């Protein structure tokens, strides 16, 4: 028994009724940095810059740096903390391009998904229009069938009256007997 998903099942991405089928052409829009280990780490790092964990950790490191140097516990960066300033410059030099690249790639992904969503909406609108056309055709066919049924009912009524008249006439002739005829 095969463990591969059945492509004929509606939940399978290759199935024509799958709701992500319009997104499949845009799956190549991966990471801005490629798909190798370093690229994935670089994008993860770029995304990490705006998190509360990063901001709290950086605040703690800067506060500890300033406190330890100002109190004289360590003396590798005394006031005015030039090494700390250089560290911030280095961080900015790497963080800004990483963040901009991640934002640019995310904008590309968002645009591709918006296009796919628009295609999906257009497909839904076309399907709805097709259903309306089919419903109108079926309604017209039903009207024709109802008219035919009405004519057949009227014809059956006329034939029933004619049969009744012939039956009465035949009954009258048969009941009068051979001598009346």
Secondary structure, 3 states (H helix, E strand, C coil): CCCCCCCCCCCCCCCCCCCCCCCHHHCCCCCCCCCCHHHHHHHHHHHHCCCHHHHHHHHHHHHHHHHHHHCCCCCCCCCCCHHHHHHHHHHHHHHHHHHHHHHHHHHHHHHHHHHHHHHHHHHHHHHHHHHHHHHHHHHHHHHHHHHHHHHHHHHHHHHHHHHHHHHHHHHHHHHHCCCCC
